[in-house]
Amino acid sequence: MLIARLIAEPDHLSTNLEAARAEMEKVGVRIASAAMLDFCGQTMEIDSPDDDAAALRAGLDAHFAPSDGLVCAEEPVVPRVFISDMDSTMIGQECIDELADFAGIKERIAAITERAMQGELDFEQALRERVGLLEGLSTDAIDQCLAERIRPVSGAKVLVETLKAMGCRTVLVTGGFHHFADPVAAQLGFEHVVGNRLGVADGKLTGGLAGPVVDSSVKKATLLEEMAAAGEGATSLATGDGANDIPMLEAATYGIAYRAKPKARAASNGWIDRGDLASVLRLLGIPEKDWIR
């Protein structure tokens, strides 16, 4: 059995359902029921007695895009652990690209970042290459970049604070840098941060990293460690947007791709293409009256 929760244009929800039902039944995906969730406005729940999640998602995409959705085998619950990527997920920027602008090489570094997030380049190699290009940049540029350019995406703080208030452990895990992640985490309400450290000497970037690299394997390992600490049967939520988030998204009970690259979206069982991060709360069935604003 599959349960899909869907947020889409209201007109599409009312007019496209029967067409979606007919098309999906042709490929062996039946819809047993579909109804709006009264306790969680704007959200439709669709139940299927079949188990072809990919076909169900394809049908939803074909008839309701752009949408926000989640497909899972059981009724969604409030997770015990929430782990999120930072750049282009919790914040609207790629920190290294913005920092590179202060060195006058934003376009060069942004091109490498995009290819890495699409999964076209090895993450660690691309990270070290980009950090190397920043050698000699003053650490003052980090403070200026934070103050002038780094902004949370809509709904980020509501999502983190609401889940935390419900007893969920919140962790920010990033292939970016503690110089940015620590203040972002404090602003949004994350309880723990895992990230990379820029090498610094005499107030300038050395062009290297201090310590091991946080890559896709570390993101997944962090999720699994937090789930183990939460106890047997703990559920988890992960949000991310790029290729280096895929193992983490796949390992989570609810892996939700936020405005994501195609490979990351395809690897997830949830997606946010239409709304903001607070839509995750609706997909989990948390009424808006319980949100922490």
C-alpha positions as CSV (number, residue, x, y, z in Angstrom):
1,M,0.0,0.0,0.0
2,L,1.1,3.5,-0.7
3,I,0.1,6.8,0.8
4,A,0.7,10.0,-1.2
5,R,0.3,13.5,0.2
6,L,0.0,16.2,-2.4
7,I,-0.1,20.0,-2.4
8,A,-0.9,21.6,-5.8
9,E,-2.9,24.3,-7.4
10,P,-6.5,23.9,-6.0
11,D,-8.0,23.9,-9.5
12,H,-5.7,21.1,-10.6
13,L,-6.6,19.0,-7.5
14,S,-10.3,19.2,-8.3
15,T,-10.1,18.9,-12.1
16,N,-7.1,16.6,-12.8
17,L,-7.7,13.8,-10.4
18,E,-9.9,11.6,-12.6
19,A,-7.5,12.0,-15.6
20,A,-4.6,11.0,-13.3
21,R,-6.6,8.1,-11.9
22,A,-7.4,6.7,-15.4
23,E,-3.8,7.1,-16.7
24,M,-2.2,5.5,-13.6
25,E,-4.6,2.5,-13.7
26,K,-3.3,1.8,-17.3
27,V,0.1,1.1,-15.8
28,G,-1.2,-0.9,-12.9
29,V,-1.4,1.8,-10.2
30,R,-4.9,2.0,-8.7
31,I,-6.2,4.8,-6.5
32,A,-8.4,3.5,-3.7
33,S,-9.3,6.9,-2.3
34,A,-8.5,10.6,-2.5
35,A,-9.6,13.3,-0.1
36,M,-8.5,16.6,1.3
37,L,-7.1,16.5,4.8
38,D,-9.3,18.8,6.8
39,F,-6.8,19.2,9.6
40,C,-4.0,20.2,7.2
41,G,-5.4,22.6,4.6
42,Q,-4.3,22.5,1.0
43,T,-3.2,18.9,1.2
44,M,-4.8,15.9,-0.6
45,E,-4.2,12.4,0.6
46,I,-4.2,9.7,-2.1
47,D,-4.2,6.0,-1.1
48,S,-3.2,3.2,-3.5
49,P,-3.3,-0.6,-2.7
50,D,-0.3,-1.1,-5.0
51,D,3.4,-0.6,-4.4
52,D,4.8,1.0,-7.5
53,A,5.9,4.4,-6.0
54,A,7.7,5.4,-9.2
55,A,4.6,5.0,-11.3
56,L,2.5,6.8,-8.8
57,R,4.9,9.7,-8.7
58,A,5.1,9.9,-12.5
59,G,1.3,10.1,-12.6
60,L,1.3,12.9,-10.0
61,D,4.0,14.8,-11.8
62,A,2.2,14.5,-15.1
63,H,-1.1,15.9,-13.9
64,F,-0.3,18.2,-10.9
65,A,3.1,19.8,-11.4
66,P,4.3,22.0,-10.0
67,S,3.5,20.4,-6.7
68,D,4.8,19.4,-3.2
69,G,4.4,15.8,-2.3
70,L,5.4,12.8,-0.3
71,V,4.9,9.1,-1.1
72,C,5.4,6.5,1.6
73,A,4.2,3.1,2.7
74,E,2.7,4.2,6.0
75,E,0.9,7.2,7.4
76,P,3.5,9.9,7.9
77,V,4.4,10.8,11.5
78,V,6.5,13.5,13.2
79,P,10.1,12.3,12.8
80,R,12.4,11.8,15.7
81,V,15.4,13.1,13.7
82,F,15.6,15.9,11.2
83,I,18.8,16.4,9.2
84,S,19.2,19.0,6.5
85,D,21.6,20.3,3.9
86,M,22.3,24.0,4.1
87,D,23.3,25.6,0.8
88,S,20.3,26.1,-1.6
89,T,18.1,24.2,1.0
90,M,18.0,26.0,4.3
91,I,19.5,29.2,2.7
92,G,19.0,30.4,-0.8
93,Q,22.6,30.7,-1.7
94,E,25.7,28.6,-2.3
95,C,28.1,30.1,0.2
96,I,31.3,29.3,-1.6
97,D,29.9,31.0,-4.8
98,E,29.0,34.1,-2.9
99,L,32.4,34.2,-1.1
100,A,34.1,33.8,-4.5
101,D,32.5,37.0,-5.6
102,F,34.6,38.8,-3.1
103,A,37.7,37.3,-4.8
104,G,36.3,38.3,-8.3
105,I,35.9,34.7,-9.5
106,K,32.3,33.9,-8.8
107,E,31.4,32.7,-12.3
108,R,34.4,30.3,-12.4
109,I,33.6,28.8,-9.0
110,A,29.8,28.7,-9.5
111,A,30.3,26.7,-12.7
112,I,32.2,24.0,-10.7
113,T,29.6,24.1,-7.9
114,E,26.7,23.5,-10.4
115,R,28.5,20.5,-12.0
116,A,29.2,19.0,-8.6
117,M,25.6,19.4,-7.4
118,Q,24.4,17.8,-10.6
119,G,26.6,14.9,-9.9
120,E,28.9,15.4,-12.8
121,L,32.0,15.9,-10.7
122,D,33.5,14.1,-7.7
123,F,32.4,16.2,-4.7
124,E,35.7,16.2,-2.7
125,Q,37.8,17.0,-5.7
126,A,35.5,19.8,-6.7
127,L,35.4,21.2,-3.2
128,R,39.2,21.2,-2.8
129,E,39.6,22.9,-6.2
130,R,37.2,25.7,-5.3
131,V,38.7,26.2,-1.9
132,G,42.2,26.4,-3.5
133,L,41.0,29.2,-5.7
134,L,40.2,31.3,-2.6
135,E,43.7,31.2,-1.2
136,G,44.7,34.6,0.2
137,L,41.2,35.9,0.7
138,S,40.7,37.8,3.9
139,T,38.4,36.2,6.5
140,D,36.7,39.7,6.7
141,A,35.1,38.7,3.5
142,I,33.3,35.8,5.2
143,D,31.7,38.2,7.8
144,Q,30.7,40.6,5.0
145,C,29.3,37.8,2.9
146,L,27.3,36.5,5.9
147,A,25.9,39.9,6.7
148,E,25.1,41.0,3.1
149,R,24.2,37.9,1.2
150,I,23.3,34.8,3.2
151,R,19.5,34.6,3.8
152,P,17.3,31.7,5.0
153,V,14.7,30.4,2.5
154,S,11.0,31.0,3.4
155,G,9.7,28.5,5.9
156,A,13.1,27.3,7.1
157,K,12.9,28.6,10.6
158,V,9.2,27.6,11.0
159,L,10.1,24.0,9.9
160,V,13.1,23.7,12.3
161,E,11.5,25.3,15.3
162,T,8.2,23.4,14.9
163,L,9.9,20.0,14.7
164,K,12.2,20.8,17.6
165,A,9.2,21.8,19.7
166,M,7.7,18.4,19.0
167,G,10.7,16.6,20.3
168,C,12.6,16.1,17.0
169,R,16.4,16.3,17.1
170,T,17.6,18.9,14.5
171,V,21.0,18.7,12.7
172,L,22.5,20.8,10.0
173,V,24.9,18.8,7.9
174,T,26.7,20.6,5.1
175,G,29.4,20.2,2.5
176,G,29.9,23.9,3.1
177,F,31.8,25.5,6.0
178,H,31.4,26.1,9.7
179,H,32.2,29.8,9.2
180,F,28.7,30.0,7.6
181,A,26.9,27.0,9.0
182,D,27.3,27.8,12.7
183,P,25.6,31.2,12.5
184,V,22.9,29.9,10.1
185,A,22.2,27.0,12.5
186,A,21.9,29.4,15.5
187,Q,19.5,31.7,13.5
188,L,17.3,28.8,12.4
189,G,17.3,26.7,15.6
190,F,19.4,23.7,14.7
191,E,20.9,21.9,17.7
192,H,24.0,20.4,16.1
193,V,26.2,21.2,13.0
194,V,28.4,19.0,10.9
195,G,30.5,20.7,8.2
196,N,33.9,21.5,6.7
197,R,36.4,23.9,8.1
198,L,38.3,26.4,6.0
199,G,42.1,26.6,6.6
200,V,42.9,30.0,8.0
201,A,46.3,31.6,8.8
202,D,47.1,35.2,9.6
203,G,43.5,36.3,8.9
204,K,43.5,34.8,5.4
205,L,42.3,31.6,3.8
206,T,45.1,29.2,3.1
207,G,43.4,27.6,0.1
208,G,43.0,24.3,2.0
209,L,40.7,22.6,4.5
210,A,41.3,21.9,8.2
211,G,40.2,18.4,9.0
212,P,38.3,15.7,7.1
213,V,35.9,16.4,4.3
214,V,32.1,16.2,4.9
215,D,30.8,14.6,1.8
216,S,27.8,12.4,0.9
217,S,29.0,9.5,2.9
218,V,29.4,11.6,6.0
219,K,25.9,13.1,5.5
220,K,24.4,9.6,5.4
221,A,26.5,8.4,8.3
222,T,25.4,11.3,10.4
223,L,21.8,10.5,9.7
224,L,22.3,6.8,10.6
225,E,24.1,7.8,13.8
226,E,21.4,10.1,14.9
227,M,18.7,7.5,14.1
228,A,20.5,4.9,16.2
229,A,20.8,7.4,19.1
230,A,17.1,8.1,18.8
231,G,16.3,4.5,19.5
232,E,14.8,1.5,17.7
233,G,12.1,2.3,15.2
234,A,13.0,6.0,15.1
235,T,11.7,7.9,12.0
236,S,13.8,10.5,10.2
237,L,13.4,13.4,7.8
238,A,16.1,14.7,5.5
239,T,16.0,17.7,3.2
240,G,18.5,18.5,0.4
241,D,18.9,19.6,-3.2
242,G,22.1,18.2,-4.7
243,A,23.8,15.0,-5.7
244,N,25.9,14.9,-2.5
245,D,22.6,14.7,-0.6
246,I,21.3,11.6,-2.3
247,P,22.6,8.9,0.1
248,M,21.2,10.9,3.0
249,L,17.8,11.4,1.3
250,E,17.6,7.7,0.4
251,A,18.4,6.6,4.0
252,A,15.8,8.8,5.6
253,T,12.2,7.7,6.3
254,Y,11.1,10.9,4.6
255,G,13.7,12.2,2.1
256,I,12.4,15.4,0.7
257,A,14.1,17.2,-2.2
258,Y,13.8,21.0,-2.0
259,R,13.8,22.7,-5.4
260,A,16.3,20.0,-6.2
261,K,18.5,18.9,-9.1
262,P,16.9,16.1,-11.1
263,K,19.1,13.3,-9.7
264,A,18.3,14.3,-6.1
265,R,14.6,14.7,-6.8
266,A,14.5,11.3,-8.4
267,A,16.2,9.7,-5.4
268,S,13.8,11.1,-2.8
269,N,10.3,10.0,-1.8
270,G,9.2,13.6,-1.2
271,W,9.6,16.9,-3.1
272,I,9.0,20.6,-2.7
273,D,8.7,22.3,-6.1
274,R,5.9,24.7,-5.4
275,G,5.8,26.0,-1.9
276,D,8.3,26.8,0.8
277,L,9.9,24.6,3.4
278,A,6.9,24.9,5.7
279,S,5.1,22.7,3.2
280,V,7.0,19.8,4.7
281,L,4.9,20.3,7.9
282,R,1.7,20.0,5.9
283,L,3.0,16.8,4.2
284,L,3.8,15.3,7.6
285,G,0.2,16.2,8.7
286,I,1.1,18.9,11.3
287,P,-1.7,21.4,11.5
288,E,-0.8,25.0,10.9
289,K,-2.1,25.9,14.4
290,D,0.8,23.9,15.8
291,W,3.5,25.7,13.9
292,I,6.1,27.7,15.7
293,R,6.4,31.1,14.0
